[in-house]
Amino acid sequence: MYQWRKFEFFEEKLGGGKCKIPEEIGGKIECCSSGRGKLVIGCDDGTVSLLDRGLNLNFGFQAHSSSVLFLQQLKQRNFLVSIGEDEQISPQQSGMCLKVFDLDKMQPEGSSTTSPDCIGILRIFTNQFPQAKITSFLVLEEAPPILLIAIGLDNGCIYCIKGDIARERITRFKLQVDSVSDKGNSLITGLGFRLDGQALLLFAVTPNSVSLFSMQNQPPRRQILDQIGCNVNSVTMSDRSELIIGRPEAVYFYEVDGRGPCWAFEGEKKFLGWFRGYLLCVIADQRNGKNTFNVYDLKNRLIAHSLVVKEVSHMLCEWGNIILIMTDKSALCIGEKDMESKLDMLFKKNLYTVAINLVQTQQADATATAEVLRKYGDHLYSKQDYDEAMAQYILTIGHLEPSYVIQKFLDAQRIYNLTNYLENLHEKGLASKDHTTLLLNCYTKLKDVEKLNVFIKSEDGAGEHKFDVETAIRVCRAANYHEHAMYVAKKAGRHEWYLKILLEDLGRYDEALQYISSLEPSQAGVTVKEYGKILIEHKPGETIDILMRLCTEDVDLAKSGTSNGAYLSMLPSPVDFLNIFIHHPQSLMDFLEKYADKVKDSPAQVEIHNTLLELYLSIDLNFPSISQANNGIDFNLKAKPAAPAMSRAVYNGKLTVDGKNSYFEKDTLERRERGLRLLKSAWPSDLEHPLYDVDLAIILCEMNAFKEGLLYLYEKMKLYKEVIACYMQAHDHEGLIACCKRLGDSGKGGDPTLWADLLKYFGELGEDCSKEVKEVLTYIERDDILPPIIVLQTLSRNPCLTLSVIKDYIARKLEQESKLIEEDRRAIEKYQEDTLTMRKEIEDLRTNARIFQLSKCTACTFTLDLPAVHFMCMHSFHQRCLGDNEKECPECAPEYRSVMEMKRSLEQNSKDQDRFFQLVKSSKDGFSVIAEYFGKGVISKTSNGPTGTVRSGSTYSSSGF
């Protein structure tokens, strides 16, 4: 004890030594208790007083008539249990009683005293439990309202009372600790309850023994823990339910299995207590007769407080303070200082180890502990003890900002300490990207490959890296530790980094291709999209093979099933990889050709065909090497406008190639042949639309002067006028006429108006084309496409054509027109004669009477009798042979109705102007259509008044006619 350091971790409260028990308490203090925020004092005059936090009297009451010997304030309920002497009922019965007061229930108003309600009174001694001196007292609160009361006697017995005292539902039993033979050494000096799981244990201490009773056994079983004991007031219980006894030579701790540790604190232990992990002792020094109050911190082996005090009568703990009541009724209240004050005291003395132990034993929060460790580390750092300082800083990881430590150890001479700190930071999973960078840089500067290997290959419990993978890869790569970077990338599944190192740093293209082939198809597709440009540049053939496997994997197997289209839609599309061929169009063409040959019904075949057409029809494929070659070689083409002429010459195959340019021209011709084959094969006759974008194909053919493809597309789209426009632009008269022969035959679905366009072209040509004009006129005359006047007007614009070109054509047309005029004249005369006859008949019907001479009914052919009906058409009928209200001749009515229906139809058609103009436009001779409308009386209608006489009127006769 004398080697332990002494500190002042406690201080006096309530004015120090001037604090006293209130003067209202006049009797001698026999017992004390505390709990639920109050102090309870029992005196020899039978009164009980309750004090508040300032040791002021709240109230007092008469608990017993004679004296109060023992008190205990319960914790769970606001009950006060007391033992004291009352008046004897008879000489045979003792006056010793146990009472239970409910401090929440006071006597009703108007009573003479203020006292709590006494809910239970119990005589302690009976015939079965003879009277003895009470030396110790303890109450255990079980499940309310059950109490277990243990009363220790001077005869070595313990009287136990268990039950609901208020309702007097109790059981009594007795425990025998020592024999009664040695009465002076068998008194019970201390009791202590302990709950060990479901087991209830009772410690009992005498001057010569320490015993343990197992209360769950019936009867309770006694176990002797030790053959030494202690005096009264030298027994207490720790917060871990350990029994503590104080003897002159030492303080002993007891567990359920026997004696535990002992502490050699010399001196007579007058009082023993336990407060917040501290051992409280009032020790009498026999040499000078003084009493010393010590507070021991057993875990840290220090004396937290030491004070010379007067004669102590009672020691209590309440309100977070220690209260010592002296025999002269003075009081001393001692409280623990706050943690900050204690630490400041230790820091001033540089006792950092004690400070660390203190915060750890008092279960301070981790932040406070880290702050003490930081100050200790700073102290060691200032003494240049870097290794120990780093040991302290490492303990602060998770609470202290790492940059605070890192800045102190950035010097190259302390790089080992910094490496150690960063390793621990990663070990606890608290490192950032910058910390990983710094640690790897430390390894590389130290050239410690072994530690680098350990760090790189380290994993946490979940099998993942303890550092930021991308940062580690980047740092290792920058330090030329490519193998380590590749290991991390491969382990973490960062395929893009693995390939970046292989391709950009090491140039191991074959290995990169092999690695891509080993990946899952989805991952392989992503990596090829990112690094395909490099691979195509160095290993085009192998890269194309990988792409083919990605885009056509198991296509042959899928073809045997019924869901080929659905399966192909799940595979990557070649269109997704077009960007990697940006500088390598020849490789792109090879890839797309292979894919198109293998996969016939790809969902992306339109895009593939469009791309292939662009590659096939391009003149130079935009090769960078070709562009450089063109810059350095003179092909006798000094200006860019000559480029279309060159492309046209290349297309026609008439350019005389020489030297270095011959290969490119030959390649262009071959590609255009393949382009034309693709245009034809991708537009089967059974499809309305082709398997490529027609508009794009036309634009490509126009841009690259690919005439054959343009002609094929126009002809497929039935754009015949655009077809002949191509021939006209090329001045290919022979091809132009041949095209019109093929496309201008209406019998085969052609467009005869092409001949009119052709004639117009020759009329505006401005050169002698007599032979071609004569041939064109032959087809115009055969199909009667244009009137002669239009032919004359069209050809008159060409000054190089003479009249001899059309002399024969005009002669034949005049002869043909003459014949038509003669036929029309004869038809006119016939129509005039018919008209004159009709007019005479109409006049006759208007002016002359009609004589009906039919003797038979037209309907039934029987002899005509009255009543009869006669029609102007000279048909007669029996009235019974006609229907009701019949006003038309049944024989002539159908013919008449058809004529009227035709007339109404013509009148209705006259209102349909769109149909009229359409007939005029589509007819070879529009004038004949107009004349026909006039002839039918549709356009100009003349009204001649009522036409009722024209209808077949009827005359009814019911008598003689």
Helices and strands as residue ranges (DSSP letters): E 5-6, E 10-13, G 16-18, E 29-35, E 38-43, E 47-51, E 57-62, E 67-73, E 79-85, E 96-106, E 116-123, E 134-141, E 147-153, E 157-164, E 169-176, G 183-185, E 190-196, E 199-206, E 209-214, E 221-226, E 235-237, E 243-246, E 251-255, E 258-263, E 268-275, E 278-284, E 291-297, E 302-309, E 312-318, E 321-326, E 331-336, H 339-348, H 352-361, H 366-382, H 386-395, H 402-408, G 412-414, H 415-427, H 433-446, H 449-456, H 469-478, H 482-491, H 495-500, I 501-506, H 509-518, H 521-538, H 540-552, H 555-559, H 564-570, G 574-581, H 585-598, H 605-617, H 624-632, H 642-652, H 661-681, H 694-703, H 707-716, H 720-730, H 733-743, G 746-748, H 753-763, H 770-783, H 788-795, H 804-847, E 868-871, E 876-878, G 879-881, H 893-910, H 913-922, H 926-935, E 954-957
